[in-house]
Amino acid sequence: MIHTNNGVVSDIQVRWSLPPAGVVKINVDAGFRLNQKKATAGVVIRDENGEILRACCKITYLVLSGDLRYVIRKINNHE
């Protein structure tokens, strides 16, 4: 599910699939909590068998420019 401050935007069912032989798959995700001025990001790298080769996550404080605030506001308002 995709969430915003205004509620659920989409309930798309997505299923992860193995990459082809000899290829790794890199999945990333990120989130923002504007009221706490925090951002989070995570990365998982898996091989052709689905085994995790590397994974990491990061929590950081946000310093938002006016342009980025505008973009986030538009996304959250579905405009």
PDB file of N, CA, C and O in Angstrom:
ATOM      1  N   MET A   1       0.828  -1.182   0.000  1.00  0.00           N
ATOM      2  CA  MET A   1       0.000   0.000   0.000  1.00  0.00           C
ATOM      3  C   MET A   1       0.870   1.243   0.000  1.00  0.00           C
ATOM      4  O   MET A   1       1.957   1.259   0.578  1.00  0.00           O
ATOM      5  N   ILE A   2       0.389   2.257  -0.641  1.00  0.00           N
ATOM      6  CA  ILE A   2       1.070   3.543  -0.641  1.00  0.00           C
ATOM      7  C   ILE A   2       0.277   4.463   0.272  1.00  0.00           C
ATOM      8  O   ILE A   2      -0.928   4.639   0.092  1.00  0.00           O
ATOM      9  N   HIS A   3       0.951   5.048   1.246  1.00  0.00           N
ATOM     10  CA  HIS A   3       0.289   5.922   2.208  1.00  0.00           C
ATOM     11  C   HIS A   3       0.779   7.358   2.077  1.00  0.00           C
ATOM     12  O   HIS A   3       1.919   7.603   1.682  1.00  0.00           O
ATOM     13  N   THR A   4      -0.086   8.293   2.408  1.00  0.00           N
ATOM     14  CA  THR A   4       0.289   9.697   2.558  1.00  0.00           C
ATOM     15  C   THR A   4      -0.327  10.180   3.852  1.00  0.00           C
ATOM     16  O   THR A   4      -1.004   9.424   4.548  1.00  0.00           O
ATOM     17  N   ASN A   5      -0.095  11.427   4.170  1.00  0.00           N
ATOM     18  CA  ASN A   5      -0.713  12.009   5.361  1.00  0.00           C
ATOM     19  C   ASN A   5      -2.229  12.027   5.247  1.00  0.00           C
ATOM     20  O   ASN A   5      -2.928  12.104   6.257  1.00  0.00           O
ATOM     21  N   ASN A   6      -2.741  11.957   4.027  1.00  0.00           N
ATOM     22  CA  ASN A   6      -4.182  12.015   3.787  1.00  0.00           C
ATOM     23  C   ASN A   6      -4.834  10.636   3.729  1.00  0.00           C
ATOM     24  O   ASN A   6      -6.043  10.544   3.519  1.00  0.00           O
ATOM     25  N   GLY A   7      -4.073   9.575   3.909  1.00  0.00           N
ATOM     26  CA  GLY A   7      -4.642   8.233   3.866  1.00  0.00           C
ATOM     27  C   GLY A   7      -4.030   7.393   2.764  1.00  0.00           C
ATOM     28  O   GLY A   7      -3.012   7.760   2.177  1.00  0.00           O
ATOM     29  N   VAL A   8      -4.653   6.272   2.490  1.00  0.00           N
ATOM     30  CA  VAL A   8      -4.149   5.337   1.486  1.00  0.00           C
ATOM     31  C   VAL A   8      -4.431   5.874   0.091  1.00  0.00           C
ATOM     32  O   VAL A   8      -5.565   6.233  -0.226  1.00  0.00           O
ATOM     33  N   VAL A   9      -3.403   5.926  -0.733  1.00  0.00           N
ATOM     34  CA  VAL A   9      -3.546   6.391  -2.105  1.00  0.00           C
ATOM     35  C   VAL A   9      -3.833   5.219  -3.032  1.00  0.00           C
ATOM     36  O   VAL A   9      -4.667   5.324  -3.931  1.00  0.00           O
ATOM     37  N   SER A  10      -3.151   4.114  -2.817  1.00  0.00           N
ATOM     38  CA  SER A  10      -3.275   2.984  -3.720  1.00  0.00           C
ATOM     39  C   SER A  10      -3.135   1.680  -2.952  1.00  0.00           C
ATOM     40  O   SER A  10      -2.363   1.594  -1.997  1.00  0.00           O
ATOM     41  N   ASP A  11      -3.873   0.679  -3.365  1.00  0.00           N
ATOM     42  CA  ASP A  11      -3.802  -0.644  -2.753  1.00  0.00           C
ATOM     43  C   ASP A  11      -3.356  -1.651  -3.818  1.00  0.00           C
ATOM     44  O   ASP A  11      -4.016  -2.665  -4.045  1.00  0.00           O
ATOM     45  N   ILE A  12      -2.239  -1.357  -4.456  1.00  0.00           N
ATOM     46  CA  ILE A  12      -1.716  -2.199  -5.525  1.00  0.00           C
ATOM     47  C   ILE A  12      -1.028  -3.415  -4.919  1.00  0.00           C
ATOM     48  O   ILE A  12      -0.202  -3.279  -4.017  1.00  0.00           O
ATOM     49  N   GLN A  13      -1.366  -4.595  -5.411  1.00  0.00           N
ATOM     50  CA  GLN A  13      -0.721  -5.822  -4.957  1.00  0.00           C
ATOM     51  C   GLN A  13       0.500  -6.081  -5.837  1.00  0.00           C
ATOM     52  O   GLN A  13       0.370  -6.310  -7.039  1.00  0.00           O
ATOM     53  N   VAL A  14       1.678  -6.044  -5.233  1.00  0.00           N
ATOM     54  CA  VAL A  14       2.925  -6.259  -5.952  1.00  0.00           C
ATOM     55  C   VAL A  14       3.642  -7.432  -5.316  1.00  0.00           C
ATOM     56  O   VAL A  14       3.735  -7.512  -4.091  1.00  0.00           O
ATOM     57  N   ARG A  15       4.147  -8.336  -6.125  1.00  0.00           N
ATOM     58  CA  ARG A  15       4.868  -9.494  -5.613  1.00  0.00           C
ATOM     59  C   ARG A  15       6.301  -9.436  -6.123  1.00  0.00           C
ATOM     60  O   ARG A  15       6.543  -9.238  -7.313  1.00  0.00           O
ATOM     61  N   TRP A  16       7.246  -9.612  -5.205  1.00  0.00           N
ATOM     62  CA  TRP A  16       8.658  -9.597  -5.559  1.00  0.00           C
ATOM     63  C   TRP A  16       8.985 -10.856  -6.342  1.00  0.00           C
ATOM     64  O   TRP A  16       8.454 -11.927  -6.048  1.00  0.00           O
ATOM     65  N   SER A  17       9.855 -10.737  -7.333  1.00  0.00           N
ATOM     66  CA  SER A  17      10.275 -11.906  -8.112  1.00  0.00           C
ATOM     67  C   SER A  17      11.800 -11.971  -8.159  1.00  0.00           C
ATOM     68  O   SER A  17      12.484 -10.952  -8.066  1.00  0.00           O
ATOM     69  N   LEU A  18      12.313 -13.185  -8.306  1.00  0.00           N
ATOM     70  CA  LEU A  18      13.753 -13.391  -8.394  1.00  0.00           C
ATOM     71  C   LEU A  18      14.307 -12.733  -9.655  1.00  0.00           C
ATOM     72  O   LEU A  18      13.626 -12.679 -10.679  1.00  0.00           O
ATOM     73  N   PRO A  19      15.544 -12.231  -9.583  1.00  0.00           N
ATOM     74  CA  PRO A  19      16.169 -11.721 -10.808  1.00  0.00           C
ATOM     75  C   PRO A  19      16.651 -12.896 -11.666  1.00  0.00           C
ATOM     76  O   PRO A  19      16.737 -14.022 -11.177  1.00  0.00           O
ATOM     77  N   PRO A  20      16.960 -12.645 -12.917  1.00  0.00           N
ATOM     78  CA  PRO A  20      17.495 -13.707 -13.780  1.00  0.00           C
ATOM     79  C   PRO A  20      18.846 -14.215 -13.254  1.00  0.00           C
ATOM     80  O   PRO A  20      19.504 -13.536 -12.466  1.00  0.00           O
ATOM     81  N   ALA A  21      19.244 -15.391 -13.689  1.00  0.00           N
ATOM     82  CA  ALA A  21      20.531 -15.975 -13.288  1.00  0.00           C
ATOM     83  C   ALA A  21      21.672 -15.022 -13.634  1.00  0.00           C
ATOM     84  O   ALA A  21      21.708 -14.445 -14.721  1.00  0.00           O
ATOM     85  N   GLY A  22      22.599 -14.869 -12.696  1.00  0.00           N
ATOM     86  CA  GLY A  22      23.756 -14.006 -12.906  1.00  0.00           C
ATOM     87  C   GLY A  22      23.500 -12.533 -12.686  1.00  0.00           C
ATOM     88  O   GLY A  22      24.377 -11.706 -12.936  1.00  0.00           O
ATOM     89  N   VAL A  23      22.302 -12.190 -12.218  1.00  0.00           N
ATOM     90  CA  VAL A  23      21.919 -10.790 -12.006  1.00  0.00           C
ATOM     91  C   VAL A  23      21.532 -10.606 -10.546  1.00  0.00           C
ATOM     92  O   VAL A  23      20.964 -11.513  -9.937  1.00  0.00           O
ATOM     93  N   VAL A  24      21.833  -9.440  -9.978  1.00  0.00           N
ATOM     94  CA  VAL A  24      21.341  -9.107  -8.642  1.00  0.00           C
ATOM     95  C   VAL A  24      20.207  -8.104  -8.793  1.00  0.00           C
ATOM     96  O   VAL A  24      20.151  -7.349  -9.764  1.00  0.00           O
ATOM     97  N   LYS A  25      19.310  -8.110  -7.822  1.00  0.00           N
ATOM     98  CA  LYS A  25      18.198  -7.164  -7.821  1.00  0.00           C
ATOM     99  C   LYS A  25      18.384  -6.236  -6.634  1.00  0.00           C
ATOM    100  O   LYS A  25      18.650  -6.684  -5.518  1.00  0.00           O
ATOM    101  N   ILE A  26      18.243  -4.940  -6.880  1.00  0.00           N
ATOM    102  CA  ILE A  26      18.386  -3.929  -5.833  1.00  0.00           C
ATOM    103  C   ILE A  26      17.028  -3.277  -5.624  1.00  0.00           C
ATOM    104  O   ILE A  26      16.478  -2.666  -6.540  1.00  0.00           O
ATOM    105  N   ASN A  27      16.488  -3.409  -4.414  1.00  0.00           N
ATOM    106  CA  ASN A  27      15.220  -2.781  -4.058  1.00  0.00           C
ATOM    107  C   ASN A  27      15.491  -1.653  -3.071  1.00  0.00           C
ATOM    108  O   ASN A  27      16.285  -1.802  -2.142  1.00  0.00           O
ATOM    109  N   VAL A  28      14.822  -0.526  -3.283  1.00  0.00           N
ATOM    110  CA  VAL A  28      14.981   0.625  -2.395  1.00  0.00           C
ATOM    111  C   VAL A  28      13.612   1.141  -1.985  1.00  0.00           C
ATOM    112  O   VAL A  28      12.626   0.961  -2.700  1.00  0.00           O
ATOM    113  N   ASP A  29      13.564   1.777  -0.838  1.00  0.00           N
ATOM    114  CA  ASP A  29      12.341   2.421  -0.371  1.00  0.00           C
ATOM    115  C   ASP A  29      12.744   3.596   0.496  1.00  0.00           C
ATOM    116  O   ASP A  29      13.829   3.605   1.077  1.00  0.00           O
ATOM    117  N   ALA A  30      11.879   4.578   0.581  1.00  0.00           N
ATOM    118  CA  ALA A  30      12.158   5.756   1.402  1.00  0.00           C
ATOM    119  C   ALA A  30      10.857   6.297   1.957  1.00  0.00           C
ATOM    120  O   ALA A  30       9.784   6.062   1.402  1.00  0.00           O
ATOM    121  N   GLY A  31      10.962   7.014   3.043  1.00  0.00           N
ATOM    122  CA  GLY A  31       9.797   7.636   3.654  1.00  0.00           C
ATOM    123  C   GLY A  31      10.193   8.934   4.325  1.00  0.00           C
ATOM    124  O   GLY A  31      11.356   9.148   4.667  1.00  0.00           O
ATOM    125  N   PHE A  32       9.212   9.794   4.507  1.00  0.00           N
ATOM    126  CA  PHE A  32       9.450  11.091   5.126  1.00  0.00           C
ATOM    127  C   PHE A  32       8.422  11.334   6.216  1.00  0.00           C
ATOM    128  O   PHE A  32       7.250  10.993   6.060  1.00  0.00           O
ATOM    129  N   ARG A  33       8.856  11.913   7.303  1.00  0.00           N
ATOM    130  CA  ARG A  33       7.961  12.398   8.353  1.00  0.00           C
ATOM    131  C   ARG A  33       8.244  13.886   8.499  1.00  0.00           C
ATOM    132  O   ARG A  33       9.127  14.299   9.252  1.00  0.00           O
ATOM    133  N   LEU A  34       7.474  14.681   7.764  1.00  0.00           N
ATOM    134  CA  LEU A  34       7.737  16.112   7.734  1.00  0.00           C
ATOM    135  C   LEU A  34       7.554  16.763   9.094  1.00  0.00           C
ATOM    136  O   LEU A  34       8.287  17.688   9.443  1.00  0.00           O
ATOM    137  N   ASN A  35       6.574  16.283   9.873  1.00  0.00           N
ATOM    138  CA  ASN A  35       6.340  16.885  11.187  1.00  0.00           C
ATOM    139  C   ASN A  35       7.507  16.638  12.136  1.00  0.00           C
ATOM    140  O   ASN A  35       7.716  17.419  13.065  1.00  0.00           O
ATOM    141  N   GLN A  36       8.270  15.570  11.923  1.00  0.00           N
ATOM    142  CA  GLN A  36       9.447  15.277  12.746  1.00  0.00           C
ATOM    143  C   GLN A  36      10.743  15.644  12.027  1.00  0.00           C
ATOM    144  O   GLN A  36      11.831  15.508  12.586  1.00  0.00           O
ATOM    145  N   LYS A  37      10.621  16.109  10.788  1.00  0.00           N
ATOM    146  CA  LYS A  37      11.776  16.461   9.953  1.00  0.00           C
ATOM    147  C   LYS A  37      12.766  15.306   9.841  1.00  0.00           C
ATOM    148  O   LYS A  37      13.976  15.489   9.977  1.00  0.00           O
ATOM    149  N   LYS A  38      12.224  14.104   9.589  1.00  0.00           N
ATOM    150  CA  LYS A  38      13.051  12.911   9.441  1.00  0.00           C
ATOM    151  C   LYS A  38      12.779  12.239   8.098  1.00  0.00           C
ATOM    152  O   LYS A  38      11.676  12.305   7.554  1.00  0.00           O
ATOM    153  N   ALA A  39      13.813  11.600   7.591  1.00  0.00           N
ATOM    154  CA  ALA A  39      13.693  10.789   6.377  1.00  0.00           C
ATOM    155  C   ALA A  39      14.328   9.436   6.656  1.00  0.00           C
ATOM    156  O   ALA A  39      15.308   9.340   7.395  1.00  0.00           O
ATOM    157  N   THR A  40      13.765   8.398   6.063  1.00  0.00           N
ATOM    158  CA  THR A  40      14.331   7.056   6.192  1.00  0.00           C
ATOM    159  C   THR A  40      14.497   6.470   4.793  1.00  0.00           C
ATOM    160  O   THR A  40      13.744   6.788   3.873  1.00  0.00           O
ATOM    161  N   ALA A  41      15.483   5.625   4.660  1.00  0.00           N
ATOM    162  CA  ALA A  41      15.707   4.940   3.389  1.00  0.00           C
ATOM    163  C   ALA A  41      16.263   3.556   3.680  1.00  0.00           C
ATOM    164  O   ALA A  41      16.980   3.353   4.660  1.00  0.00           O
ATOM    165  N   GLY A  42      15.926   2.615   2.823  1.00  0.00           N
ATOM    166  CA  GLY A  42      16.437   1.259   2.966  1.00  0.00           C
ATOM    167  C   GLY A  42      16.778   0.671   1.610  1.00  0.00           C
ATOM    168  O   GLY A  42      16.160   1.005   0.599  1.00  0.00           O
ATOM    169  N   VAL A  43      17.769  -0.207   1.601  1.00  0.00           N
ATOM    170  CA  VAL A  43      18.221  -0.869   0.381  1.00  0.00           C
ATOM    171  C   VAL A  43      18.445  -2.345   0.692  1.00  0.00           C
ATOM    172  O   VAL A  43      19.025  -2.684   1.723  1.00  0.00           O
ATOM    173  N   VAL A  44      17.986  -3.221  -0.199  1.00  0.00           N
ATOM    174  CA  VAL A  44      18.245  -4.657  -0.092  1.00  0.00           C
ATOM    175  C   VAL A  44      18.741  -5.136  -1.453  1.00  0.00           C
ATOM    176  O   VAL A  44      18.133  -4.847  -2.483  1.00  0.00           O
ATOM    177  N   ILE A  45      19.852  -5.870  -1.445  1.00  0.00           N
ATOM    178  CA  ILE A  45      20.414  -6.446  -2.668  1.00  0.00           C
ATOM    179  C   ILE A  45      20.331  -7.964  -2.541  1.00  0.00           C
ATOM    180  O   ILE A  45      20.848  -8.545  -1.586  1.00  0.00           O
ATOM    181  N   ARG A  46      19.670  -8.606  -3.518  1.00  0.00           N
ATOM    182  CA  ARG A  46      19.491 -10.066  -3.500  1.00  0.00           C
ATOM    183  C   ARG A  46      20.035 -10.683  -4.782  1.00  0.00           C
ATOM    184  O   ARG A  46      20.049 -10.062  -5.845  1.00  0.00           O
ATOM    185  N   ASP A  47      20.479 -11.926  -4.642  1.00  0.00           N
ATOM    186  CA  ASP A  47      20.988 -12.651  -5.809  1.00  0.00           C
ATOM    187  C   ASP A  47      19.869 -13.433  -6.488  1.00  0.00           C
ATOM    188  O   ASP A  47      18.701 -13.309  -6.121  1.00  0.00           O
ATOM    189  N   GLU A  48      20.238 -14.239  -7.481  1.00  0.00           N
ATOM    190  CA  GLU A  48      19.258 -14.996  -8.273  1.00  0.00           C
ATOM    191  C   GLU A  48      18.490 -16.038  -7.470  1.00  0.00           C
ATOM    192  O   GLU A  48      17.463 -16.535  -7.932  1.00  0.00           O
ATOM    193  N   ASN A  49      18.980 -16.381  -6.259  1.00  0.00           N
ATOM    194  CA  ASN A  49      18.284 -17.327  -5.383  1.00  0.00           C
ATOM    195  C   ASN A  49      17.443 -16.630  -4.320  1.00  0.00           C
ATOM    196  O   ASN A  49      16.793 -17.289  -3.507  1.00  0.00           O
ATOM    197  N   GLY A  50      17.454 -15.306  -4.324  1.00  0.00           N
ATOM    198  CA  GLY A  50      16.718 -14.549  -3.324  1.00  0.00           C
ATOM    199  C   GLY A  50      17.497 -14.329  -2.041  1.00  0.00           C
ATOM    200  O   GLY A  50      16.971 -13.761  -1.084  1.00  0.00           O
ATOM    201  N   GLU A  51      18.756 -14.777  -2.012  1.00  0.00           N
ATOM    202  CA  GLU A  51      19.593 -14.594  -0.824  1.00  0.00           C
ATOM    203  C   GLU A  51      20.015 -13.132  -0.713  1.00  0.00           C
ATOM    204  O   GLU A  51      20.385 -12.506  -1.707  1.00  0.00           O
ATOM    205  N   ILE A  52      19.957 -12.597   0.500  1.00  0.00           N
ATOM    206  CA  ILE A  52      20.355 -11.210   0.728  1.00  0.00           C
ATOM    207  C   ILE A  52      21.878 -11.115   0.715  1.00  0.00           C
ATOM    208  O   ILE A  52      22.560 -11.765   1.507  1.00  0.00           O
ATOM    209  N   LEU A  53      22.396 -10.300  -0.192  1.00  0.00           N
ATOM    210  CA  LEU A  53      23.833 -10.058  -0.276  1.00  0.00           C
ATOM    211  C   LEU A  53      24.234  -8.872   0.591  1.00  0.00           C
ATOM    212  O   LEU A  53      25.262  -8.911   1.268  1.00  0.00           O
ATOM    213  N   ARG A  54      23.434  -7.832   0.571  1.00  0.00           N
ATOM    214  CA  ARG A  54      23.666  -6.634   1.375  1.00  0.00           C
ATOM    215  C   ARG A  54      22.320  -5.998   1.683  1.00  0.00           C
ATOM    216  O   ARG A  54      21.367  -6.102   0.911  1.00  0.00           O
ATOM    217  N   ALA A  55      22.271  -5.338   2.830  1.00  0.00           N
ATOM    218  CA  ALA A  55      21.080  -4.573   3.206  1.00  0.00           C
ATOM    219  C   ALA A  55      21.529  -3.442   4.113  1.00  0.00           C
ATOM    220  O   ALA A  55      22.463  -3.603   4.899  1.00  0.00           O
ATOM    221  N   CYS A  56      20.875  -2.313   4.007  1.00  0.00           N
ATOM    222  CA  CYS A  56      21.189  -1.204   4.903  1.00  0.00           C
ATOM    223  C   CYS A  56      19.973  -0.295   5.010  1.00  0.00           C
ATOM    224  O   CYS A  56      19.074  -0.315   4.170  1.00  0.00           O
ATOM    225  N   CYS A  57      19.977   0.493   6.060  1.00  0.00           N
ATOM    226  CA  CYS A  57      18.931   1.495   6.237  1.00  0.00           C
ATOM    227  C   CYS A  57      19.555   2.726   6.870  1.00  0.00           C
ATOM    228  O   CYS A  57      20.624   2.652   7.475  1.00  0.00           O
ATOM    229  N   LYS A  58      18.888   3.841   6.727  1.00  0.00           N
ATOM    230  CA  LYS A  58      19.407   5.108   7.229  1.00  0.00           C
ATOM    231  C   LYS A  58      18.246   5.972   7.675  1.00  0.00           C
ATOM    232  O   LYS A  58      17.230   6.071   6.988  1.00  0.00           O
ATOM    233  N   ILE A  59      18.402   6.587   8.819  1.00  0.00           N
ATOM    234  CA  ILE A  59      17.466   7.599   9.309  1.00  0.00           C
ATOM    235  C   ILE A  59      18.253   8.893   9.406  1.00  0.00           C
ATOM    236  O   ILE A  59      19.345   8.922   9.974  1.00  0.00           O
ATOM    237  N   THR A  60      17.705   9.956   8.858  1.00  0.00           N
ATOM    238  CA  THR A  60      18.406  11.234   8.879  1.00  0.00           C
ATOM    239  C   THR A  60      17.415  12.368   9.090  1.00  0.00           C
ATOM    240  O   THR A  60      16.213  12.200   8.886  1.00  0.00           O
ATOM    241  N   TYR A  61      17.916  13.504   9.492  1.00  0.00           N
ATOM    242  CA  TYR A  61      17.077  14.687   9.641  1.00  0.00           C
ATOM    243  C   TYR A  61      17.027  15.443   8.322  1.00  0.00           C
ATOM    244  O   TYR A  61      18.015  15.509   7.592  1.00  0.00           O
ATOM    245  N   LEU A  62      15.877  16.005   8.032  1.00  0.00           N
ATOM    246  CA  LEU A  62      15.658  16.710   6.770  1.00  0.00           C
ATOM    247  C   LEU A  62      15.947  18.194   6.896  1.00  0.00           C
ATOM    248  O   LEU A  62      15.637  18.824   7.907  1.00  0.00           O
ATOM    249  N   VAL A  63      16.536  18.729   5.868  1.00  0.00           N
ATOM    250  CA  VAL A  63      16.637  20.172   5.689  1.00  0.00           C
ATOM    251  C   VAL A  63      16.005  20.422   4.329  1.00  0.00           C
ATOM    252  O   VAL A  63      16.623  20.180   3.292  1.00  0.00           O
ATOM    253  N   LEU A  64      14.773  20.906   4.341  1.00  0.00           N
ATOM    254  CA  LEU A  64      14.009  21.031   3.101  1.00  0.00           C
ATOM    255  C   LEU A  64      14.120  22.421   2.496  1.00  0.00           C
ATOM    256  O   LEU A  64      13.995  23.430   3.189  1.00  0.00           O
ATOM    257  N   SER A  65      14.352  22.454   1.207  1.00  0.00           N
ATOM    258  CA  SER A  65      14.316  23.717   0.480  1.00  0.00           C
ATOM    259  C   SER A  65      12.860  24.026   0.140  1.00  0.00           C
ATOM    260  O   SER A  65      11.995  23.157   0.241  1.00  0.00           O
ATOM    261  N   GLY A  66      12.606  25.230  -0.251  1.00  0.00           N
ATOM    262  CA  GLY A  66      11.252  25.629  -0.626  1.00  0.00           C
ATOM    263  C   GLY A  66      10.705  24.805  -1.771  1.00  0.00           C
ATOM    264  O   GLY A  66       9.524  24.459  -1.767  1.00  0.00           O
ATOM    265  N   ASP A  67      11.540  24.478  -2.759  1.00  0.00           N
ATOM    266  CA  ASP A  67      11.100  23.690  -3.914  1.00  0.00           C
ATOM    267  C   ASP A  67      10.671  22.293  -3.498  1.00  0.00           C
ATOM    268  O   ASP A  67       9.649  21.792  -3.967  1.00  0.00           O
ATOM    269  N   LEU A  68      11.446  21.657  -2.618  1.00  0.00           N
ATOM    270  CA  LEU A  68      11.106  20.310  -2.179  1.00  0.00           C
ATOM    271  C   LEU A  68       9.828  20.306  -1.354  1.00  0.00           C
ATOM    272  O   LEU A  68       9.011  19.395  -1.479  1.00  0.00           O
ATOM    273  N   ARG A  69       9.651  21.309  -0.518  1.00  0.00           N
ATOM    274  CA  ARG A  69       8.401  21.410   0.256  1.00  0.00           C
ATOM    275  C   ARG A  69       7.199  21.492  -0.686  1.00  0.00           C
ATOM    276  O   ARG A  69       6.170  20.863  -0.441  1.00  0.00           O
ATOM    277  N   TYR A  70       7.332  22.261  -1.753  1.00  0.00           N
ATOM    278  CA  TYR A  70       6.260  22.410  -2.732  1.00  0.00           C
ATOM    279  C   TYR A  70       5.930  21.063  -3.384  1.00  0.00           C
ATOM    280  O   TYR A  70       4.759  20.708  -3.514  1.00  0.00           O
ATOM    281  N   VAL A  71       6.952  20.320  -3.792  1.00  0.00           N
ATOM    282  CA  VAL A  71       6.748  19.021  -4.436  1.00  0.00           C
ATOM    283  C   VAL A  71       6.059  18.051  -3.486  1.00  0.00           C
ATOM    284  O   VAL A  71       5.108  17.377  -3.881  1.00  0.00           O
ATOM    285  N   ILE A  72       6.517  17.969  -2.248  1.00  0.00           N
ATOM    286  CA  ILE A  72       5.914  17.058  -1.266  1.00  0.00           C
ATOM    287  C   ILE A  72       4.469  17.443  -0.990  1.00  0.00           C
ATOM    288  O   ILE A  72       3.608  16.571  -0.877  1.00  0.00           O
ATOM    289  N   ARG A  73       4.196  18.726  -0.882  1.00  0.00           N
ATOM    290  CA  ARG A  73       2.821  19.184  -0.641  1.00  0.00           C
ATOM    291  C   ARG A  73       1.916  18.787  -1.809  1.00  0.00           C
ATOM    292  O   ARG A  73       0.785  18.353  -1.591  1.00  0.00           O
ATOM    293  N   LYS A  74       2.400  18.930  -3.038  1.00  0.00           N
ATOM    294  CA  LYS A  74       1.612  18.555  -4.215  1.00  0.00           C
ATOM    295  C   LYS A  74       1.345  17.050  -4.249  1.00  0.00           C
ATOM    296  O   LYS A  74       0.235  16.626  -4.570  1.00  0.00           O
ATOM    297  N   ILE A  75       2.345  16.249  -3.923  1.00  0.00           N
ATOM    298  CA  ILE A  75       2.160  14.795  -3.898  1.00  0.00           C
ATOM    299  C   ILE A  75       1.120  14.405  -2.861  1.00  0.00           C
ATOM    300  O   ILE A  75       0.239  13.592  -3.141  1.00  0.00           O
ATOM    301  N   ASN A  76       1.212  14.972  -1.680  1.00  0.00           N
ATOM    302  CA  ASN A  76       0.278  14.627  -0.607  1.00  0.00           C
ATOM    303  C   ASN A  76      -1.138  15.103  -0.880  1.00  0.00           C
ATOM    304  O   ASN A  76      -2.092  14.535  -0.349  1.00  0.00           O
ATOM    305  N   ASN A  77      -1.290  16.130  -1.693  1.00  0.00           N
ATOM    306  CA  ASN A  77      -2.623  16.638  -2.033  1.00  0.00           C
ATOM    307  C   ASN A  77      -3.137  16.066  -3.345  1.00  0.00           C
ATOM    308  O   ASN A  77      -4.200  16.466  -3.820  1.00  0.00           O
ATOM    309  N   HIS A  78      -2.387  15.124  -3.942  1.00  0.00           N
ATOM    310  CA  HIS A  78      -2.784  14.453  -5.190  1.00  0.00           C
ATOM    311  C   HIS A  78      -2.992  15.436  -6.329  1.00  0.00           C
ATOM    312  O   HIS A  78      -3.878  15.241  -7.161  1.00  0.00           O
ATOM    313  N   GLU A  79      -2.198  16.478  -6.376  1.00  0.00           N
ATOM    314  CA  GLU A  79      -2.349  17.482  -7.443  1.00  0.00           C
ATOM    315  C   GLU A  79      -1.339  17.274  -8.536  1.00  0.00           C
ATOM    316  O   GLU A  79      -1.321  18.025  -9.511  1.00  0.00           O
TER     317      GLU A  79
END
